[in-house]
Amino acid sequence: RDQDPLLGYGIIPQNGTAPMRVGTRQLQSFFKGAIGKVAVFDYELNSNQIQIHFN
């Protein structure tokens, strides 16, 4: 697993009209590999919900 913390990136969740992309930021690039077990939620998970999800 990637152990890179997200705290230093200033990622701010926002509502918008852009499509959700997995494995790319642009349509001209892509992630060459496999991505498994993807889950998408329309709400913020608390620590207990995250723990349950990964068990």
NORURZI-V241644 format. One record per run of one state. SS is the DSSP state (helix for helix, strand for strand, loop for the rest). FROM is the first residue (numbers start at 1). LEN is the number of residues. If there is no record, write none. Layout:
SS|FROM|LEN ; SS|FROM|LEN
This chain:
loop|1|6 ; helix|7|3 ; loop|10|37 ; helix|47|8 ; loop|55|1
